[in-house]
Structure formats: C-alpha cells, structure tokens
Amino acid sequence: MVNRPKLNEKSVREAENLGRDYQIFDTDVRGFSITIYPSGNRAFTLDYRVGGRQRRMTIGRWPEWNTVAARERAKELRRDIDEGIDPLSQKESAREAPRVSDMITRYLVEHTPHLAPLNASDQH
C-alpha cells in the first residue's frame, strides 16, 4: 500500500513538478487531493463516483485556498455525495442558460395566443 501523507501547506508547497499532471491524495478525506500541473500550478480536487461515473471536481487553486479550508470544503462535498447528490452536475446545470431560439419558441407558445389575430400573424 502506498504511504499517503496528510496534506499540509508544507507538502503542497514542496511537491515536485514532474512535467505531467499528478495527484497527491490526503489521508483524512477520501478522494481529496492536490493536483500538480506541468505549469507548476496547484489545485485542490475531489475525486468521487456517482451512479458508476467517475468525476473530478476542482475545489480551488492553491495558494488562494489553503489546505485546511479546502479539506473542510471537501468534507462538505463528500457528505453531499454520500447522500446521492452530485455537486458537479449541480454546478454544470447552474451554468446553463436558455438559448435565444428556446426563448423565441417559448414566446410564440405562451404569448402569441393572447395577441390580436393581426398582431399574432406578424410574430411568426
């Protein structure tokens, strides 16, 4: 078994740049890790599985997020995941906005029936 350290500021700061993406996992929270990118940037991530689908959610970049704050956020997310909630799909669905074509269709269906016949014919 791999010897996994508990993530702390020193281990995150001193992690080597190997020229490829790699993760160092935490011992406290299952799936919580720091990802080191080839550029040298670092980000806290949470790997989890929902409905048989493997997911990876970025919690925040280091040093904007410290290890303690990122671990607490990972614990909150892990509680949601254990309840069957997929936090990444919630984030993705909140990002979706209606398209203009969808709004036009909705306007035609909901509002044109209430217009005068001549005015409604101009709307199509």
N, C-alpha and C positions, 0 to 999 in steps of 0.2 A: 504494500500500500504506500502511496505517495505521502510524504511528510508535508502536510499543509500548515503554513503558519497562520496565525490570526493576523488579519490585515491591520496595519497601523501606519501612521504617517511616515515613519522611517522606512518601512518595507516598500511602500508605494514610491517614495522619492528615490530610493536606491535601486529600484527594479531596472534591470539592464534592457537596452534596446537591442533586440536580436535581428532586426531588419525584417521582421514579419509580425503580424498580429499574434498575440498570445495572451492568455489569461492566467492570473494568479487567484485561486479561489480561497475564500475565507473559511475558517473552521466553525464560526458561530452560526451563520445563516446559510442554509442550503441554497446553492446556485448563485450566491453573491460573490462578485469578483471585481478585480481591477483589470481592465484590458489595456495593454500597452501596444500602441500602433507604431509602424515603422518611422513615422514622423517624430516620434518621441512623445506625442500627446498621450494622455491617460484619461480613461473614463471609467466610472463605476457602472457595472452592468449586473443584471439579474437574469439568469437562465432558468427557464421553467418549462413545464409541459402542461398543456391544457387540451383535452379532447384528443390526445395522441399526437398533437402537433407541438414540435419543439419551437420555443420562442426565446428571443433575447431582447430585453428592454434596457435601454440606456437610462440610468438614473441621473447622472450628471458628470460633468468634466471635473477632473482634479486640476488645480487646487481650489477652484470655485466651490466645490463640495469637499468637505473634509471627510475623513474615514468614518468618524462617529456619526455624523449626520446622514451619510449615505447608507450606513448599516441600519440605522433606525428606519429610514425610508424603505429599505429592502425588507425589513421585518413587517412593516405595514402592508407592503405589496404581497408578501408571502401569505399573510393572513387572508387577504382577498382571494388569492389563488386557491388556498385551501378551502375556501367557501364556494369555489367554482366560478369565480369572476375572472375574466381575462382582462387585465388592466391595459394591455397593449391594443386590444381591439376597441376598447372604450376610447382610447386616445386617438386611434385612427378614425373612428366614426365621428368624433367631435370635430375632426379636421375637414370632413367632407362638407361641401357647401352645395346648394342646389345649382344646377346649370341653368343658363338662360332659357334653353329650349324647354326644360321642365317647368319653368315659371310661366312661359308663354302658354304651354298646354294647360296648366292649372288655371290661368286667367281665362282662357277660352271656355273651359268646362264650368268654372264656378261663376263667372261674371257676365259672360255674353248672354245667357238666358234671361237676365234681368234688364237688358237694354231694349230700347225700341227696335223694331224689326229693321228699319233702315240703318240705324246706327250699328246694330249687331252684324249686318251684312258687310259693313266696312271693316270690321275687325278681323275677318277671316283672310 
